[in-house]
Amino acid sequence: MNTWINVARYHMIDWVALVTTCWGALTIAFAVNVAIFASLPGGHGQAHYAGALASIYLTVGIVGALSISRPLPFALALGLSRRSYYAGTALFAAAVAAVNGLGLTVLQLIERATGGWGINLHFFRVPFLLAGPWYLTWLTSFVGLVLMFAWGVWFGLVYRRWNLFGLLAFVAVQVAALTAAIVLVSLAHGWPSVGHFFTTLTLIGLLGLLAALAAAMVTGGYATIRRVTV
């Protein structure tokens, strides 16, 4: 366990770059949206949904890819096992998701208290996903951020093991799987059932699905790192 904590602390060496990566794009997107919606004449009474909150999830995925691929040779050269490095990185991912999720929750509370920053802007409030009590906002953010980090880690490991060709093949397999699922549902005329499933799905149920998907990403990444050569 101490080794895992040390690996997580190792990832935090360049914490300034980590904070900048996670929050830089989001800060810019927030400032742009505030400037745009504040300039709308007489539009403050209407709720404005930005949709730019996804930027922090994407950047956390990038952090995941970089955290596993770049320092891996150095970590193995120090005598760390692949299992310990991966477990420490998973611990780091949980910490990143918890802290960033808390930050998003606090900002959502401020947004609610200020009437959407004075212009009825719903930047940190996303319908259905991030619109409930603070603890559900934090939990949803945490699960989503862990999912993106784990996905990024898997991408980084695939690139480390098979280089660019393997990465492109990895993307192609995911696109092909998604396309096949769409085709199968269409052939079975199952879109009404799919729509009914998602329209009746509760937020807790969706969190369960996202958590299961994150667990699958973590498992796939572990299976990949076991055979990575550096």
N, C-alpha and C positions, 0 to 999 in steps of 0.2 A: 504493500500500500504506500509506503514511503517513496518507493521508486515512481509510482504513478503520480504522486504529488509533485515530486521533483521534475518530472516531465511536463506537467501542467505549468509549473513555475517557469520552466525553461521557455515555454511558448509565450510567457508574459514578459520576457526580457525587453522586447521592443513594444511596450504597451502603448506608446504614443502613436505609432503607426497603426496599431490595432484599433484604437479609438477613432483615429482619423478615417481609416478604411470603413469602419462600420457606420459612422455617423456623418462623415463628410458629404456623401451624396444625398443623404436624407435631409441634412441641414439646408443644402442648396435647393432641393426640391421644395422644402417647406417655405423657404424665403420667396421662391418664385411664385408659389401658389398664393401666399399671403398678398404679394404685390399685385397679382392678377385680379384676385377676387375683391381686394380692397378698392381697386380702381373701377369696379363696375358701378355705374350710377344706379342708386336706388335698389341694389340687389341684396342688401344685407338681411332682409327678412326671409329670404329663401335659403334653404340648406344647400351648401356647396360641398360636393364629394370630390376629393382630389384623386384618390387612387394611387398616389405616389409612395405610399407607405411600403410598397413592395420593394423599394430600392434597398432598404436595410436587410431584407431577407436575401436578396441577391448578393449583396456584398458579404454577408456572413457565409454564404456558400463559397465565395471566392477565398475568404479567410480559411475556410476548411480545407480547400484544395491546396493552398500554399503551406498551411501548417503541417501537412502530412508529407508533402512531396519534397520540399526544399531541404528541411533539416534532417531528413531520414538518414542519409549516408553518414552524416556526422554523429548522429545518435547511435547508430550501429557500430561505428568505429570506436565509440567509447565503451562498448561492451554491453549495451542495452539489448535486450531481446526484442523481437518484433512484437511479441505479445504485450510486454510492458510498455513499449512506446505507444502502441495503439490504445491500450487502456488509459494511459496518461493523457493522450490526446482526446479520448472520449470524456475524461474528467474535465479537461479544459473546455471542451464543447459545452458541457453542462453548465459550467461557470459562465461562459460567454452568453449562453442563452438565458440564464437566470438574471444576470445583471442587465443585459439589454432589454429583456422582457420587463424588468422592473422599471427601467427608464421609460419605455413606451407606455407603461401603465400610469406613471406619474404625469407624463405629458398629456395623456388622455384625461386625467382628472383635472388638470389645469385647463384643458380645452373646454371641458364641460362647465367649469366654474366661471370661465370668462365668456361664455356664450359663443364658443367657437372663435376665440381670439378677437372678439368684438365684431366679427363679420360673418358669423354663423358658418364657419369653415369646419367641415368634418374631415380633418386630415388624419387624426389618430383614432377616429371612430369609423369602423367599417361595418356596414349593415350585416347582421347575423353573427359575423366572426368576432368583431371587437366592439360590441355595443352593449354588453351586459355589465354586471358588477365588476369591481376592480380585480377581484381574485380570479374571475373567469378570463378577464382580459390578460392578466399575467400568465395564467396557465396556457391559454391559447397561443400567446406570443412565445412562450417557452417551448411548447411542442413544435410550433412552426419553425422556430430558429434552430432547434436541434435537428429537425428533418433536413433543413437546407444545409446545415453544417455537415451532417453525415453524407448527404448527397455530394457535396463538394469534396469531402475526404475521399469518397470512392472514385470520383473523377481524377483526383490527384494521384491516387494509387495506380489506376489504370494507365495514366500517362507515364508514371515512373516505371511500370513494368513493361509496357508495350509501345511507348513513345507515341508520336502523333498518329500513326496509322491505327494503333490500338484504340486511341481516344476517339477517332472518327468512327471506328467500327462500333465502339461502345455507344456512341450517340445514335448511330444508325440502327442498332438493335432496339434501343428504347423507342425510337420513332416507329420502327416496324411493328413492335409489340402494340403500341398505341393504335396504329393504323389497323392492325388485324382485329383488335378489340372493337373498333368502330364498325368495321366491315361485318363482323360476326353479329353484332347487335342489330345492324341494319338488315341483314339477311333474315334474322329471326324476328324482325319487326318488334324489337324489344325496347324501343325508345320510350314508349309510354310507361313501361315498368321502371326504366331507369329514372325517368323524370319523377315518377311517384316516389321512388326510393329516396331521392335527394330532397324532394320537397317535404317529405315527412321526417327526414333525419334531424334529430336534435343536435345541438351544439356538442353535448357530451358524446354522442355517438360519432360525430365527425372527428372529435379529438381522439377517440379510440382508433378510428381508421388511420388518422395521421400518425399516431403513435406506433401502430403496427407497421406502417410504411417506413417510419424512421428506424424501427427495429430491423426491418429487412435490409435497409441501407447499411446499417451498422454491421450486420452479418455478412453482407456482400463485401464490404470493405475489409473485414477481418479475413475472409477467405482469400482475398486478393493479396493482402500484405504478407501472408504466410509464405508466398512464393516470389516475392519481389526480390530482385537481385540488384545490388548497388556497386 
